[in-house]
Amino acid sequence: MYQKLLGKALRVFALLAALAIVAMFASNPAHARQRGDWAVDACKGKSSGDAITAEGRRGRTVNAVCLERDGELIAVPEGMLTPCNDKEEGESVTLTGPRGHTVDAICKAVDSRLVAVPERFTNRNKQ
């Protein structure tokens, strides 16, 4: 009987601890930020086509251009624009990351500009 009570008490305690952790993350937006939030925040008050310098993921300085996607302005790093110069939509290109790693990408139209979108993101909406 005591073991059953102890087991229930431990489960309740674990549930309360999990809820406290969730509440902590929900109350602190810095913990809950999604990967692309910096791209939206950086273009607040800007216009489509504006060149900006912003702090991107991991605190890196990013030179970018504000472009409209789905009715929202987002900062698109210059490194995602230049590979598609002189290309057509749908052509494959290679992006080179800050540490020299490469990523296969496809040129996609965003706000009348071609942007190199990594292939791993191009298949997300296809089901």
C-alpha positions in Angstrom: 0.0 0.0 0.0 2.8 2.4 0.9 4.6 1.5 -2.4 1.5 2.5 -4.4 1.2 5.8 -2.6 4.9 6.5 -3.0 4.7 5.6 -6.7 1.8 8.0 -7.2 3.6 10.7 -5.2 6.7 10.4 -7.4 4.7 10.6 -10.6 2.9 13.7 -9.3 6.3 15.3 -8.4 7.7 14.5 -11.8 4.7 16.0 -13.5 5.0 19.2 -11.4 8.7 19.4 -12.1 8.1 19.1 -15.9 5.4 21.8 -15.7 7.7 24.1 -13.9 10.4 23.7 -16.5 7.8 24.4 -19.3 6.6 27.5 -17.5 10.2 28.7 -17.1 10.9 28.4 -20.8 7.5 30.0 -21.7 8.2 33.0 -19.5 11.6 33.6 -21.0 11.3 34.3 -24.8 15.1 34.0 -25.2 14.8 30.3 -24.4 11.8 29.8 -26.6 13.2 31.6 -29.7 13.0 29.7 -32.9 15.9 29.5 -35.4 14.5 32.1 -37.8 13.3 34.7 -35.2 16.4 36.9 -35.7 15.6 37.1 -39.4 12.1 38.6 -38.7 13.3 40.9 -35.8 16.1 42.3 -37.9 13.7 43.6 -40.6 11.2 45.3 -38.3 10.7 48.8 -39.5 12.5 48.1 -42.7 11.3 47.9 -46.3 11.7 45.1 -48.9 15.2 45.4 -50.5 16.8 47.2 -47.6 20.4 46.0 -46.9 21.0 45.4 -43.2 23.6 44.2 -40.8 22.2 42.1 -37.9 23.2 39.7 -35.2 22.3 36.3 -36.4 22.3 32.9 -34.8 25.1 32.2 -32.4 25.9 35.9 -32.2 27.5 36.1 -35.6 27.2 39.4 -37.6 25.2 38.8 -40.8 25.0 41.1 -43.8 21.5 40.5 -45.3 18.7 41.9 -47.4 15.1 42.2 -46.2 12.8 40.4 -48.5 9.0 39.6 -48.2 8.0 36.0 -47.8 4.4 35.1 -47.0 3.5 38.7 -46.1 6.4 39.0 -43.7 9.8 40.7 -44.1 12.7 38.4 -43.3 16.5 39.0 -43.4 18.1 36.8 -46.1 21.9 36.6 -45.7 23.9 37.8 -48.7 25.5 34.3 -48.8 22.1 32.9 -49.8 21.7 35.4 -52.6 25.0 35.5 -54.4 25.1 31.8 -55.4 21.9 32.3 -57.5 23.3 35.3 -59.4 23.0 34.5 -63.2 20.9 31.4 -62.3 17.3 30.5 -62.9 14.7 29.3 -60.5 15.1 25.6 -59.8 18.8 25.4 -60.6 21.1 23.7 -58.1 23.9 25.6 -56.3 26.2 25.0 -53.4 26.3 27.1 -50.3 29.5 27.3 -48.3 29.1 27.7 -44.5 31.3 29.9 -42.3 33.4 26.9 -41.3 33.9 25.8 -44.9 31.3 23.1 -45.0 29.1 22.9 -48.1 25.3 22.4 -48.5 23.4 21.6 -51.7 20.7 24.2 -52.4 18.1 25.1 -55.0 17.4 28.7 -56.2 13.9 29.7 -55.2 12.1 33.0 -55.9 11.5 35.1 -52.8 10.1 38.6 -53.3 11.4 38.7 -57.0 14.9 37.7 -55.9 16.4 34.3 -56.2 17.5 32.8 -52.9 19.6 29.6 -52.4 17.4 27.4 -50.2 19.1 24.3 -48.7 17.6 21.2 -50.2 16.7 19.8 -46.8 14.2 22.7 -46.5 12.7 22.5 -50.0 11.0 19.2 -49.3 9.3 20.2 -46.0 6.0 21.2 -47.6 5.8 18.2 -49.9 3.7 15.4 -48.5 
